[in-house]
Amino acid sequence: MERGGCVYIMTNSFNTIFYTGVTSELESRIWQHKNNEYPKSFTSKYKCFKLVYFMFFPTIEDAIAEEKRIKGGNRQQKIDLIIRLNPSWKDLYDELN
């Protein structure tokens, strides 16, 4: 049985730094970011603790392909992607429950 995946974007409190990731367990992965489970990671170093975008895909391979596409884009493309889903830039973590 194949397992789906999720692409997500985290940002800091000023919405100036972006981290794009992929996971099959979104809620627990975001919890790890928010709780500095990996203190030497990019998200910890740049305080990217706010989930501003996520999208589920039927397979993890599809999610990885989308992550690569997003990472290959420029800053404005990432901003446009976030604004389409989350125009107020609110933290979407609480909506995962």
Protein Blocks (a to p, Z undefined) as FASTA:
>chain_A
ZZdddddddddfkopaccddddfblmlmmmmmmnomalmbmklmnopabcfbdcddfbfk
lmmmmmmmmmmpcfklmmmmmmmmmmnopafklmmZZ
